[in-house]
Amino acid sequence: MLKNHKLASAIADCGFYEFKRQLTYKCEWYGSKLVIADRYYPSSQICSNCG
């Protein structure tokens, strides 16, 4: 992306922040509920038997 890795990560983080901000705004505008999962929330199946 860029040679300066710290700057590149800051730009990438800013992009996700803006996306989250827009989603929050739109949900408030339309009366929807936005659920944000924790970064380490186990959102995928652990195994095929767990369901």
C-alpha distance matrix in Angstrom:
0.0 3.8 6.9 8.6 8.1 10.9 9.7 6.5 9.2 11.6 9.9 9.6 13.2 14.4 13.6 15.8 18.3 18.8 19.3 21.8 23.5 24.1 25.5 27.8 29.0 29.7 31.5 33.6 34.4 35.6 37.2 35.1 34.1 30.5 30.4 27.3 27.4 26.7 23.5 25.7 28.2 29.2 28.7 29.0 32.1 32.9 35.2 37.1 40.3 39.0 38.7
3.8 0.0 3.8 5.4 6.4 9.1 7.6 5.7 9.2 11.0 9.9 10.9 14.0 14.9 15.0 17.4 19.3 20.0 21.1 23.5 24.7 25.6 27.3 29.3 30.4 31.5 33.4 35.2 36.0 37.5 39.1 37.1 36.1 32.5 32.4 29.2 29.3 28.3 25.1 27.4 30.1 31.5 31.3 31.8 35.0 35.6 38.0 40.1 43.2 41.8 41.6
6.9 3.8 0.0 3.8 5.9 9.0 8.5 7.9 10.9 12.8 12.6 13.7 16.4 17.6 18.2 20.4 22.1 23.1 24.4 26.5 27.7 28.9 30.6 32.4 33.5 34.9 36.6 38.3 39.3 40.9 42.3 40.3 39.1 35.5 35.1 31.7 31.6 30.2 26.9 28.9 31.9 33.2 33.3 33.8 36.8 37.1 39.5 41.8 44.8 43.5 43.6
8.6 5.4 3.8 0.0 3.8 5.6 5.4 6.2 8.8 10.1 10.8 12.4 14.4 15.5 16.9 19.0 20.2 21.4 23.1 24.8 25.9 27.4 29.2 30.6 31.8 33.5 35.2 36.6 37.7 39.6 40.7 38.9 37.5 33.9 33.4 30.0 29.9 28.3 25.1 27.2 30.4 32.0 32.4 33.2 36.4 36.6 39.3 41.7 44.6 43.0 43.2
8.1 6.4 5.9 3.8 0.0 3.8 5.4 4.9 6.1 8.6 9.8 10.4 12.1 14.1 15.4 16.8 18.2 20.0 21.3 22.7 24.2 25.9 27.3 28.6 30.3 31.9 33.2 34.8 36.2 37.8 38.8 36.7 35.1 31.3 30.6 27.1 26.7 25.0 21.7 23.6 26.8 28.4 28.8 29.6 32.7 32.8 35.6 38.1 40.9 39.3 39.6
10.9 9.1 9.0 5.6 3.8 0.0 3.8 5.4 5.2 6.2 8.7 9.9 10.6 12.3 14.4 15.7 16.4 18.4 20.2 21.2 22.3 24.5 26.0 26.9 28.5 30.5 31.7 32.9 34.5 36.4 37.2 35.3 33.5 29.9 29.2 25.6 25.4 23.5 20.4 22.6 25.9 27.9 28.5 29.8 33.0 33.2 36.2 38.8 41.4 39.5 39.8
9.7 7.6 8.5 5.4 5.4 3.8 0.0 3.8 5.5 5.0 6.2 8.6 9.9 10.5 12.5 14.6 15.2 16.5 18.6 20.1 20.8 22.6 24.6 25.6 26.8 28.7 30.4 31.5 32.8 34.8 35.9 34.2 32.8 29.3 29.1 25.7 26.1 24.6 21.8 24.4 27.3 29.4 29.6 31.0 34.4 34.9 37.9 40.3 43.0 41.1 41.0
6.5 5.7 7.9 6.2 4.9 5.4 3.8 0.0 3.8 5.4 5.2 6.2 8.6 9.9 10.8 12.8 14.3 15.5 17.0 18.8 20.0 21.5 23.1 24.6 26.0 27.5 29.1 30.7 31.8 33.5 34.7 32.8 31.5 27.8 27.6 24.2 24.5 23.3 20.3 22.8 25.6 27.4 27.3 28.4 31.8 32.4 35.3 37.5 40.3 38.6 38.4
9.2 9.2 10.9 8.8 6.1 5.2 5.5 3.8 0.0 3.8 5.4 5.0 6.0 8.5 9.8 10.8 12.2 14.2 15.5 16.6 18.2 20.1 21.3 22.6 24.3 26.0 27.1 28.7 30.3 31.9 32.7 30.6 29.0 25.3 24.7 21.2 21.2 19.7 16.7 19.2 22.1 24.1 24.2 25.5 28.9 29.5 32.5 34.9 37.6 35.6 35.6
11.6 11.0 12.8 10.1 8.6 6.2 5.0 5.4 3.8 0.0 3.8 5.5 5.1 6.1 8.7 10.1 10.4 12.3 14.3 15.3 16.2 18.3 20.0 20.9 22.3 24.3 25.7 26.9 28.4 30.3 31.2 29.4 27.9 24.4 24.1 20.8 21.3 20.0 17.5 20.4 23.1 25.6 25.6 27.4 30.9 31.7 34.8 37.2 39.7 37.5 37.3
9.9 9.9 12.6 10.8 9.8 8.7 6.2 5.2 5.4 3.8 0.0 3.8 5.5 5.1 6.4 9.0 9.9 10.6 12.6 14.5 15.2 16.7 18.7 20.0 21.1 22.7 24.5 25.9 26.9 28.8 30.1 28.5 27.4 23.9 24.1 21.1 22.0 21.3 18.9 22.0 24.3 26.6 26.1 27.7 31.3 32.4 35.4 37.5 40.2 38.1 37.6
9.6 10.9 13.7 12.4 10.4 9.9 8.6 6.2 5.0 5.5 3.8 0.0 3.8 5.4 5.2 6.7 8.8 10.1 11.0 12.8 14.4 15.7 17.0 18.7 20.3 21.6 23.0 24.8 26.1 27.5 28.7 26.6 25.4 21.8 21.7 18.6 19.2 18.6 16.0 19.0 21.2 23.2 22.6 24.0 27.6 28.8 31.7 33.7 36.5 34.5 33.9
13.2 14.0 16.4 14.4 12.1 10.6 9.9 8.6 6.0 5.1 5.5 3.8 0.0 3.8 5.3 5.3 6.2 8.7 9.9 10.7 12.3 14.4 15.5 16.5 18.4 20.1 21.2 22.7 24.4 26.0 26.7 24.7 23.1 19.5 19.2 15.9 16.7 15.8 13.5 16.8 19.0 21.5 21.2 23.1 26.7 27.9 31.1 33.2 35.7 33.4 32.9
14.4 14.9 17.6 15.5 14.1 12.3 10.5 9.9 8.5 6.1 5.1 5.4 3.8 0.0 3.8 5.5 5.0 6.2 8.6 9.8 10.3 12.3 14.2 15.2 16.4 18.3 19.9 21.1 22.4 24.4 25.4 23.9 22.7 19.3 19.8 16.9 18.3 17.9 16.2 19.8 21.6 24.3 23.7 25.8 29.5 30.9 34.1 36.0 38.5 36.1 35.4
13.6 15.0 18.2 16.9 15.4 14.4 12.5 10.8 9.8 8.7 6.4 5.2 5.3 3.8 0.0 3.8 5.4 5.2 6.3 8.8 9.9 10.7 12.5 14.3 15.5 16.7 18.5 20.2 21.1 22.7 24.1 22.4 21.6 18.2 18.9 16.3 17.9 18.1 16.4 19.9 21.4 23.7 22.5 24.3 28.1 29.8 32.7 34.3 37.0 34.8 33.8
15.8 17.4 20.4 19.0 16.8 15.7 14.6 12.8 10.8 10.1 9.0 6.7 5.3 5.5 3.8 0.0 3.8 5.4 5.0 6.2 8.5 9.9 10.6 12.3 14.2 15.4 16.5 18.4 19.9 21.1 22.1 20.0 18.7 15.1 15.4 12.6 14.1 14.4 12.9 16.5 17.7 20.1 18.9 21.0 24.7 26.6 29.5 31.2 33.7 31.3 30.4
18.3 19.3 22.1 20.2 18.2 16.4 15.2 14.3 12.2 10.4 9.9 8.8 6.2 5.0 5.4 3.8 0.0 3.8 5.4 5.1 6.1 8.6 9.9 10.5 12.3 14.3 15.4 16.6 18.3 20.1 20.8 19.1 17.8 14.4 15.0 12.3 14.3 14.5 13.6 17.4 18.6 21.5 20.6 23.1 26.8 28.6 31.8 33.6 35.8 33.2 32.2
18.8 20.0 23.1 21.4 20.0 18.4 16.5 15.5 14.2 12.3 10.6 10.1 8.7 6.2 5.2 5.4 3.8 0.0 3.8 5.4 5.0 6.1 8.6 9.8 10.5 12.2 14.2 15.4 16.3 18.3 19.6 18.4 17.8 14.8 16.2 14.3 16.8 17.5 16.9 20.7 21.5 24.2 22.8 25.2 29.0 31.1 34.0 35.5 37.9 35.3 34.1
19.3 21.1 24.4 23.1 21.3 20.2 18.6 17.0 15.5 14.3 12.6 11.0 9.9 8.6 6.3 5.0 5.4 3.8 0.0 3.8 5.4 5.2 6.2 8.7 10.0 10.7 12.3 14.4 15.3 16.6 18.0 16.2 15.7 12.5 13.9 12.3 14.8 16.2 15.7 19.3 19.6 22.0 20.2 22.4 26.1 28.4 31.2 32.5 34.9 32.4 30.9
21.8 23.5 26.5 24.8 22.7 21.2 20.1 18.8 16.6 15.3 14.5 12.8 10.7 9.8 8.8 6.2 5.1 5.4 3.8 0.0 3.8 5.5 5.1 6.1 8.6 9.9 10.5 12.3 14.2 15.5 16.1 14.1 12.9 9.6 10.8 9.0 11.9 13.3 13.5 17.1 17.2 20.0 18.4 21.1 24.8 27.1 30.1 31.4 33.5 30.8 29.4
23.5 24.7 27.7 25.9 24.2 22.3 20.8 20.0 18.2 16.2 15.2 14.4 12.3 10.3 9.9 8.5 6.1 5.0 5.4 3.8 0.0 3.8 5.5 5.1 6.2 8.7 10.0 10.7 12.3 14.4 15.2 14.2 13.5 10.9 12.8 11.6 14.8 16.1 16.6 20.3 20.4 23.4 21.9 24.8 28.4 30.7 33.7 35.1 37.1 34.2 32.8
24.1 25.6 28.9 27.4 25.9 24.5 22.6 21.5 20.1 18.3 16.7 15.7 14.4 12.3 10.7 9.9 8.6 6.1 5.2 5.5 3.8 0.0 3.8 5.4 5.1 6.1 8.5 9.9 10.4 12.3 13.9 13.0 13.3 11.1 13.7 13.2 16.6 18.4 18.9 22.5 22.3 24.9 22.9 25.4 29.0 31.6 34.4 35.4 37.5 34.9 33.1
25.5 27.3 30.6 29.2 27.3 26.0 24.6 23.1 21.3 20.0 18.7 17.0 15.5 14.2 12.5 10.6 9.9 8.6 6.2 5.1 5.5 3.8 0.0 3.8 5.4 5.2 6.1 8.6 9.8 10.6 11.7 10.0 10.0 7.6 10.3 10.4 13.8 16.2 17.1 20.5 19.7 22.1 19.9 22.5 26.0 28.7 31.4 32.3 34.3 31.5 29.6
27.8 29.3 32.4 30.6 28.6 26.9 25.6 24.6 22.6 20.9 20.0 18.7 16.5 15.2 14.3 12.3 10.5 9.8 8.7 6.1 5.1 5.4 3.8 0.0 3.8 5.6 5.2 6.2 8.6 10.1 10.3 9.1 8.6 6.6 9.5 9.8 13.6 15.7 17.2 20.6 19.8 22.6 20.7 23.8 27.2 29.8 32.7 33.7 35.4 32.4 30.6
29.0 30.4 33.5 31.8 30.3 28.5 26.8 26.0 24.3 22.3 21.1 20.3 18.4 16.4 15.5 14.2 12.3 10.5 10.0 8.6 6.2 5.1 5.4 3.8 0.0 3.8 5.5 5.2 6.1 8.7 9.8 9.9 10.6 9.7 13.0 13.6 17.4 19.5 20.8 24.3 23.5 26.3 24.4 27.3 30.7 33.4 36.2 37.1 38.8 35.9 34.0
29.7 31.5 34.9 33.5 31.9 30.5 28.7 27.5 26.0 24.3 22.7 21.6 20.1 18.3 16.7 15.4 14.3 12.2 10.7 9.9 8.7 6.1 5.2 5.6 3.8 0.0 3.8 5.4 4.9 6.1 8.3 8.1 9.8 9.4 13.0 14.3 17.9 20.6 21.9 25.2 24.0 26.4 24.0 26.6 29.8 32.8 35.3 35.8 37.7 34.9 32.7
31.5 33.4 36.6 35.2 33.2 31.7 30.4 29.1 27.1 25.7 24.5 23.0 21.2 19.9 18.5 16.5 15.4 14.2 12.3 10.5 10.0 8.5 6.1 5.2 5.5 3.8 0.0 3.8 5.4 5.3 5.7 4.6 6.1 6.4 10.2 12.1 15.8 18.7 20.6 23.5 22.0 24.3 21.9 24.7 27.8 30.8 33.3 33.8 35.3 32.4 30.2
33.6 35.2 38.3 36.6 34.8 32.9 31.5 30.7 28.7 26.9 25.9 24.8 22.7 21.1 20.2 18.4 16.6 15.4 14.4 12.3 10.7 9.9 8.6 6.2 5.2 5.4 3.8 0.0 3.8 5.6 5.0 6.2 7.6 8.6 12.2 14.1 17.8 20.4 22.5 25.5 24.1 26.7 24.7 27.7 30.8 33.6 36.3 36.9 38.2 35.2 33.1
34.4 36.0 39.3 37.7 36.2 34.5 32.8 31.8 30.3 28.4 26.9 26.1 24.4 22.4 21.1 19.9 18.3 16.3 15.3 14.2 12.3 10.4 9.8 8.6 6.1 4.9 5.4 3.8 0.0 3.8 5.7 7.8 10.4 11.5 15.3 17.2 20.9 23.6 25.5 28.6 27.2 29.6 27.3 30.1 33.2 36.2 38.7 39.1 40.6 37.7 35.4
35.6 37.5 40.9 39.6 37.8 36.4 34.8 33.5 31.9 30.3 28.8 27.5 26.0 24.4 22.7 21.1 20.1 18.3 16.6 15.5 14.4 12.3 10.6 10.1 8.7 6.1 5.3 5.6 3.8 0.0 3.8 5.6 9.1 11.0 14.7 17.2 20.6 23.7 25.7 28.5 26.7 28.8 26.2 28.8 31.6 34.8 37.0 37.1 38.5 35.8 33.2
37.2 39.1 42.3 40.7 38.8 37.2 35.9 34.7 32.7 31.2 30.1 28.7 26.7 25.4 24.1 22.1 20.8 19.6 18.0 16.1 15.2 13.9 11.7 10.3 9.8 8.3 5.7 5.0 5.7 3.8 0.0 3.8 6.8 9.6 13.0 16.0 19.3 22.4 24.8 27.4 25.3 27.5 25.1 28.0 30.6 33.7 36.0 36.2 37.3 34.4 31.9
35.1 37.1 40.3 38.9 36.7 35.3 34.2 32.8 30.6 29.4 28.5 26.6 24.7 23.9 22.4 20.0 19.1 18.4 16.2 14.1 14.2 13.0 10.0 9.1 9.9 8.1 4.6 6.2 7.8 5.6 3.8 0.0 3.8 6.6 9.8 12.9 16.1 19.4 21.8 24.2 22.0 24.0 21.5 24.2 26.9 30.0 32.3 32.5 33.6 30.7 28.3
34.1 36.1 39.1 37.5 35.1 33.5 32.8 31.5 29.0 27.9 27.4 25.4 23.1 22.7 21.6 18.7 17.8 17.8 15.7 12.9 13.5 13.3 10.0 8.6 10.6 9.8 6.1 7.6 10.4 9.1 6.8 3.8 0.0 3.8 6.4 9.8 12.8 16.0 18.7 20.9 18.7 20.8 18.6 21.7 24.3 27.2 29.7 30.2 31.2 28.1 26.0
30.5 32.5 35.5 33.9 31.3 29.9 29.3 27.8 25.3 24.4 23.9 21.8 19.5 19.3 18.2 15.1 14.4 14.8 12.5 9.6 10.9 11.1 7.6 6.6 9.7 9.4 6.4 8.6 11.5 11.0 9.6 6.6 3.8 0.0 3.8 6.4 9.8 12.9 15.3 17.8 15.9 18.3 16.1 19.3 22.3 25.1 27.8 28.6 29.8 26.8 24.9
30.4 32.4 35.1 33.4 30.6 29.2 29.1 27.6 24.7 24.1 24.1 21.7 19.2 19.8 18.9 15.4 15.0 16.2 13.9 10.8 12.8 13.7 10.3 9.5 13.0 13.0 10.2 12.2 15.3 14.7 13.0 9.8 6.4 3.8 0.0 3.8 6.4 9.7 12.4 14.5 12.3 14.7 12.9 16.3 19.2 21.8 24.6 25.7 26.8 23.5 22.0
27.3 29.2 31.7 30.0 27.1 25.6 25.7 24.2 21.2 20.8 21.1 18.6 15.9 16.9 16.3 12.6 12.3 14.3 12.3 9.0 11.6 13.2 10.4 9.8 13.6 14.3 12.1 14.1 17.2 17.2 16.0 12.9 9.8 6.4 3.8 0.0 3.8 6.6 8.9 11.5 10.0 13.0 11.6 15.1 18.4 20.6 23.7 25.3 26.6 23.4 22.3
27.4 29.3 31.6 29.9 26.7 25.4 26.1 24.5 21.2 21.3 22.0 19.2 16.7 18.3 17.9 14.1 14.3 16.8 14.8 11.9 14.8 16.6 13.8 13.6 17.4 17.9 15.8 17.8 20.9 20.6 19.3 16.1 12.8 9.8 6.4 3.8 0.0 3.8 6.4 8.1 6.3 9.3 8.4 12.1 15.3 17.1 20.5 22.3 23.5 20.3 19.5
26.7 28.3 30.2 28.3 25.0 23.5 24.6 23.3 19.7 20.0 21.3 18.6 15.8 17.9 18.1 14.4 14.5 17.5 16.2 13.3 16.1 18.4 16.2 15.7 19.5 20.6 18.7 20.4 23.6 23.7 22.4 19.4 16.0 12.9 9.7 6.6 3.8 0.0 3.8 5.5 5.1 8.9 9.5 13.0 16.1 17.1 20.8 23.1 24.3 21.0 20.9
23.5 25.1 26.9 25.1 21.7 20.4 21.8 20.3 16.7 17.5 18.9 16.0 13.5 16.2 16.4 12.9 13.6 16.9 15.7 13.5 16.6 18.9 17.1 17.2 20.8 21.9 20.6 22.5 25.5 25.7 24.8 21.8 18.7 15.3 12.4 8.9 6.4 3.8 0.0 3.8 5.7 8.8 9.8 12.6 15.8 16.6 20.2 22.8 24.4 21.5 21.6
25.7 27.4 28.9 27.2 23.6 22.6 24.4 22.8 19.2 20.4 22.0 19.0 16.8 19.8 19.9 16.5 17.4 20.7 19.3 17.1 20.3 22.5 20.5 20.6 24.3 25.2 23.5 25.5 28.6 28.5 27.4 24.2 20.9 17.8 14.5 11.5 8.1 5.5 3.8 0.0 3.8 6.2 8.5 10.9 13.6 13.7 17.4 20.4 21.7 18.7 19.4
28.2 30.1 31.9 30.4 26.8 25.9 27.3 25.6 22.1 23.1 24.3 21.2 19.0 21.6 21.4 17.7 18.6 21.5 19.6 17.2 20.4 22.3 19.7 19.8 23.5 24.0 22.0 24.1 27.2 26.7 25.3 22.0 18.7 15.9 12.3 10.0 6.3 5.1 5.7 3.8 0.0 3.8 5.7 8.8 11.4 12.1 15.8 18.3 19.4 16.2 16.5
29.2 31.5 33.2 32.0 28.4 27.9 29.4 27.4 24.1 25.6 26.6 23.2 21.5 24.3 23.7 20.1 21.5 24.2 22.0 20.0 23.4 24.9 22.1 22.6 26.3 26.4 24.3 26.7 29.6 28.8 27.5 24.0 20.8 18.3 14.7 13.0 9.3 8.9 8.8 6.2 3.8 0.0 3.8 5.8 7.7 8.3 12.0 14.6 15.7 12.7 13.2
28.7 31.3 33.3 32.4 28.8 28.5 29.6 27.3 24.2 25.6 26.1 22.6 21.2 23.7 22.5 18.9 20.6 22.8 20.2 18.4 21.9 22.9 19.9 20.7 24.4 24.0 21.9 24.7 27.3 26.2 25.1 21.5 18.6 16.1 12.9 11.6 8.4 9.5 9.8 8.5 5.7 3.8 0.0 3.8 6.9 9.0 12.1 13.9 15.5 12.6 12.1
29.0 31.8 33.8 33.2 29.6 29.8 31.0 28.4 25.5 27.4 27.7 24.0 23.1 25.8 24.3 21.0 23.1 25.2 22.4 21.1 24.8 25.4 22.5 23.8 27.3 26.6 24.7 27.7 30.1 28.8 28.0 24.2 21.7 19.3 16.3 15.1 12.1 13.0 12.6 10.9 8.8 5.8 3.8 0.0 3.8 6.4 9.0 10.6 12.8 10.5 10.0
32.1 35.0 36.8 36.4 32.7 33.0 34.4 31.8 28.9 30.9 31.3 27.6 26.7 29.5 28.1 24.7 26.8 29.0 26.1 24.8 28.4 29.0 26.0 27.2 30.7 29.8 27.8 30.8 33.2 31.6 30.6 26.9 24.3 22.3 19.2 18.4 15.3 16.1 15.8 13.6 11.4 7.7 6.9 3.8 0.0 3.8 5.5 7.1 9.0 7.0 7.0
32.9 35.6 37.1 36.6 32.8 33.2 34.9 32.4 29.5 31.7 32.4 28.8 27.9 30.9 29.8 26.6 28.6 31.1 28.4 27.1 30.7 31.6 28.7 29.8 33.4 32.8 30.8 33.6 36.2 34.8 33.7 30.0 27.2 25.1 21.8 20.6 17.1 17.1 16.6 13.7 12.1 8.3 9.0 6.4 3.8 0.0 3.8 7.1 8.5 6.8 8.6
35.2 38.0 39.5 39.3 35.6 36.2 37.9 35.3 32.5 34.8 35.4 31.7 31.1 34.1 32.7 29.5 31.8 34.0 31.2 30.1 33.7 34.4 31.4 32.7 36.2 35.3 33.3 36.3 38.7 37.0 36.0 32.3 29.7 27.8 24.6 23.7 20.5 20.8 20.2 17.4 15.8 12.0 12.1 9.0 5.5 3.8 0.0 3.8 5.5 5.6 7.5
37.1 40.1 41.8 41.7 38.1 38.8 40.3 37.5 34.9 37.2 37.5 33.7 33.2 36.0 34.3 31.2 33.6 35.5 32.5 31.4 35.1 35.4 32.3 33.7 37.1 35.8 33.8 36.9 39.1 37.1 36.2 32.5 30.2 28.6 25.7 25.3 22.3 23.1 22.8 20.4 18.3 14.6 13.9 10.6 7.1 7.1 3.8 0.0 3.8 5.6 6.1
40.3 43.2 44.8 44.6 40.9 41.4 43.0 40.3 37.6 39.7 40.2 36.5 35.7 38.5 37.0 33.7 35.8 37.9 34.9 33.5 37.1 37.5 34.3 35.4 38.8 37.7 35.3 38.2 40.6 38.5 37.3 33.6 31.2 29.8 26.8 26.6 23.5 24.3 24.4 21.7 19.4 15.7 15.5 12.8 9.0 8.5 5.5 3.8 0.0 3.8 5.5
39.0 41.8 43.5 43.0 39.3 39.5 41.1 38.6 35.6 37.5 38.1 34.5 33.4 36.1 34.8 31.3 33.2 35.3 32.4 30.8 34.2 34.9 31.5 32.4 35.9 34.9 32.4 35.2 37.7 35.8 34.4 30.7 28.1 26.8 23.5 23.4 20.3 21.0 21.5 18.7 16.2 12.7 12.6 10.5 7.0 6.8 5.6 5.6 3.8 0.0 3.8
38.7 41.6 43.6 43.2 39.6 39.8 41.0 38.4 35.6 37.3 37.6 33.9 32.9 35.4 33.8 30.4 32.2 34.1 30.9 29.4 32.8 33.1 29.6 30.6 34.0 32.7 30.2 33.1 35.4 33.2 31.9 28.3 26.0 24.9 22.0 22.3 19.5 20.9 21.6 19.4 16.5 13.2 12.1 10.0 7.0 8.6 7.5 6.1 5.5 3.8 0.0
